[in-house]
Amino acid sequence: MTNKPFSESCEQNKAVIYEAIQPYLLDGIEVLEIGSGTGQHAVHFAAMAPGIIWQASDLAESMPAINAWISDSQLSNLPEPLELDVNSQWMDKTYDLMFSANTFHIMNQDQVEQFLLRCTACLKAGGHLIVYGPFNYQGSYTSASNEHFDGWLKTRDPESGIKHFEWVDAIARESSLRLVNDITMPSNNRILIWRHETFVSK
């Protein structure tokens, strides 16, 4: 067994996230994960849904960790991870579903906006974008713990922080993404699911 980086939060939330997104993981689809981190989510979801192809991706510095998890998993539906920066050139390939967990609060607003405006070039019409993490609603934190977490994030990077749902959804609509589900998750997190329409929703 390779000595791999380990994320306790991924270990704790992988089962509940899978339960929420499982209805969208249809046999035969290809999924692009943005910001795969250690690769633990990719391995768990690919193992639970062997009929899908799960394509992990992240920045260059995350490649060794993801490769280690994928290599040890020996799963045939987990190709080598892609190096992807949301601010740079995206690939030409299109996917049936895109997934990202615990990324929006790490990114600054410009990066989140670029993510949402560019992602549909890689997402098939009718495909879904699924984002997991904390969000603010109506200008307010949803819990004291999220407010504390946001403060901690900003001590590390003043431009990071929990994003406002209404702002995120407005940018998503500009990219022809229509919100179809907003799921309450443990630890004051949400799963937001948009469908890629062929028109801009007003």
C-alpha positions as CSV (number, residue, x, y, z in Angstrom):
1,M,0.0,0.0,0.0
2,T,1.4,3.4,-1.0
3,N,1.9,6.0,1.7
4,K,-0.8,8.4,0.5
5,P,-2.0,11.8,1.7
6,F,-5.2,11.5,3.7
7,S,-8.1,13.9,4.2
8,E,-10.2,13.2,7.3
9,S,-13.1,15.4,5.9
10,C,-13.2,13.4,2.7
11,E,-13.3,10.2,4.7
12,Q,-16.2,11.6,6.8
13,N,-18.4,13.0,4.0
14,K,-17.8,10.6,1.1
15,A,-20.7,8.3,2.0
16,V,-23.3,11.1,2.4
17,I,-22.2,12.8,-0.7
18,Y,-22.4,9.6,-2.7
19,E,-25.9,9.0,-1.4
20,A,-27.0,12.5,-2.6
21,I,-25.4,12.3,-6.1
22,Q,-26.0,8.6,-6.8
23,P,-29.2,9.2,-8.8
24,Y,-27.1,11.2,-11.3
25,L,-24.4,8.6,-11.6
26,L,-26.0,6.7,-14.5
27,D,-24.2,3.7,-16.1
28,G,-22.2,4.8,-19.1
29,I,-21.7,8.4,-18.2
30,E,-18.3,10.2,-17.9
31,V,-17.7,12.5,-15.0
32,L,-15.1,15.3,-14.7
33,E,-14.2,16.1,-11.1
34,I,-12.7,19.6,-10.6
35,G,-10.4,19.9,-7.6
36,S,-9.9,16.3,-6.7
37,G,-7.6,17.0,-3.8
38,T,-6.2,13.8,-2.4
39,G,-8.2,11.7,-4.8
40,Q,-10.2,10.0,-2.1
41,H,-13.6,11.1,-3.4
42,A,-12.7,9.9,-6.9
43,V,-11.7,6.5,-5.7
44,H,-14.8,6.1,-3.5
45,F,-17.3,7.2,-6.1
46,A,-15.7,5.2,-8.9
47,A,-15.7,2.1,-6.7
48,M,-19.4,2.6,-5.7
49,A,-20.5,3.2,-9.4
50,P,-18.4,0.9,-11.6
51,G,-20.5,1.7,-14.6
52,I,-19.2,5.3,-14.9
53,I,-15.9,6.8,-15.9
54,W,-14.6,9.2,-13.2
55,Q,-12.0,11.7,-14.5
56,A,-10.1,13.3,-11.6
57,S,-8.4,16.7,-12.1
58,D,-6.6,19.3,-10.1
59,L,-3.6,21.6,-10.0
60,A,-0.1,20.2,-10.7
61,E,0.9,19.9,-7.1
62,S,-2.0,17.5,-6.4
63,M,-1.1,15.1,-9.1
64,P,1.2,12.8,-6.9
65,A,-1.5,12.3,-4.3
66,I,-4.3,11.6,-6.8
67,N,-2.1,9.3,-8.7
68,A,-1.2,7.4,-5.6
69,W,-4.9,6.9,-4.6
70,I,-5.8,5.9,-8.2
71,S,-2.9,3.5,-8.5
72,D,-3.7,1.7,-5.2
73,S,-7.4,1.4,-6.1
74,Q,-6.7,-0.6,-9.3
75,L,-10.1,0.6,-10.6
76,S,-10.5,0.4,-14.4
77,N,-13.0,3.3,-14.5
78,L,-10.4,5.8,-13.0
79,P,-8.1,7.1,-15.8
80,E,-5.0,9.1,-14.9
81,P,-5.8,12.5,-13.5
82,L,-5.8,15.6,-15.6
83,E,-3.8,18.8,-14.7
84,L,-6.4,21.5,-14.7
85,D,-6.4,25.2,-13.6
86,V,-9.8,26.8,-13.8
87,N,-8.2,30.1,-14.8
88,S,-6.3,28.5,-17.7
89,Q,-7.2,26.5,-20.9
90,W,-9.7,23.8,-20.3
91,M,-9.8,20.6,-22.3
92,D,-11.8,20.1,-25.5
93,K,-13.6,17.0,-24.3
94,T,-17.2,17.2,-23.1
95,Y,-18.6,15.3,-20.1
96,D,-22.0,14.1,-19.0
97,L,-21.5,15.4,-15.4
98,M,-19.1,17.7,-13.6
99,F,-18.5,17.5,-9.8
100,S,-16.6,19.7,-7.4
101,A,-16.4,19.4,-3.6
102,N,-15.0,22.0,-1.2
103,T,-13.5,24.2,-3.8
104,F,-15.6,27.4,-4.1
105,H,-14.7,28.6,-0.6
106,I,-11.0,28.1,-1.4
107,M,-11.2,30.0,-4.7
108,N,-11.6,33.8,-4.9
109,Q,-14.7,35.3,-6.6
110,D,-12.9,35.7,-10.0
111,Q,-11.9,32.0,-10.0
112,V,-15.4,30.9,-9.2
113,E,-16.9,33.1,-11.9
114,Q,-14.4,31.7,-14.4
115,F,-15.2,28.2,-13.3
116,L,-19.0,28.7,-13.9
117,L,-18.6,30.6,-17.2
118,R,-16.1,28.1,-18.7
119,C,-17.4,24.8,-17.4
120,T,-20.3,24.5,-19.8
121,A,-17.9,24.3,-22.7
122,C,-17.0,20.9,-21.2
123,L,-20.5,19.9,-20.2
124,K,-22.9,18.2,-22.6
125,A,-26.4,19.8,-23.1
126,G,-28.6,18.2,-20.5
127,G,-25.6,17.4,-18.3
128,H,-25.3,18.3,-14.6
129,L,-22.9,20.4,-12.6
130,I,-22.8,19.3,-8.9
131,V,-21.1,21.4,-6.3
132,Y,-20.6,20.5,-2.6
133,G,-19.6,22.9,0.2
134,P,-20.8,25.7,2.4
135,F,-22.8,28.7,1.1
136,N,-24.3,31.8,2.5
137,Y,-28.0,32.6,1.9
138,Q,-29.7,36.0,1.8
139,G,-26.4,37.6,2.8
140,S,-26.0,35.7,6.0
141,Y,-24.1,32.7,7.3
142,T,-26.2,29.6,7.9
143,S,-24.5,28.8,11.2
144,A,-22.0,30.1,13.7
145,S,-19.5,27.4,12.7
146,N,-19.6,28.6,9.1
147,E,-19.0,32.1,10.2
148,H,-16.0,30.9,12.2
149,F,-14.8,28.8,9.3
150,D,-15.1,31.8,6.9
151,G,-13.0,33.9,9.3
152,W,-10.3,31.2,9.4
153,L,-10.3,30.9,5.6
154,K,-9.7,34.7,5.3
155,T,-6.7,34.6,7.7
156,R,-5.1,32.2,5.2
157,D,-6.2,34.0,2.1
158,P,-8.2,37.3,2.3
159,E,-9.7,36.7,-1.1
160,S,-11.1,33.3,-0.3
161,G,-14.2,32.6,1.8
162,I,-17.8,31.2,1.7
163,K,-19.6,32.4,-1.4
164,H,-23.2,33.7,-1.5
165,F,-25.6,31.3,-3.1
166,E,-27.6,34.0,-4.9
167,W,-24.4,35.4,-6.5
168,V,-23.2,31.9,-7.5
169,D,-26.6,31.0,-9.0
170,A,-26.8,34.3,-11.0
171,I,-23.4,33.6,-12.6
172,A,-24.5,30.0,-13.3
173,R,-27.6,31.3,-15.1
174,E,-25.3,33.4,-17.3
175,S,-23.7,30.1,-18.4
176,S,-27.0,28.4,-19.3
177,L,-27.1,26.5,-16.0
178,R,-30.5,26.1,-14.3
179,L,-30.6,25.1,-10.7
180,V,-32.6,21.8,-10.2
181,N,-31.8,20.9,-6.7
182,D,-30.4,22.4,-3.4
183,I,-29.8,19.7,-0.9
184,T,-29.1,20.2,2.8
185,M,-26.0,18.2,3.9
186,P,-24.4,17.5,7.3
187,S,-22.1,20.1,8.9
188,N,-23.9,23.0,7.4
189,N,-22.9,22.1,3.8
190,R,-25.0,22.0,0.7
191,I,-25.1,20.2,-2.6
192,L,-26.1,22.4,-5.5
193,I,-27.1,20.8,-8.7
194,W,-27.5,22.6,-12.0
195,R,-28.6,21.3,-15.4
196,H,-26.9,22.6,-18.6
197,E,-29.7,24.0,-20.7
198,T,-29.5,25.1,-24.3
199,F,-30.7,28.6,-23.4
200,V,-29.8,31.2,-20.8
201,S,-32.4,31.1,-17.9
202,K,-33.6,34.5,-16.8
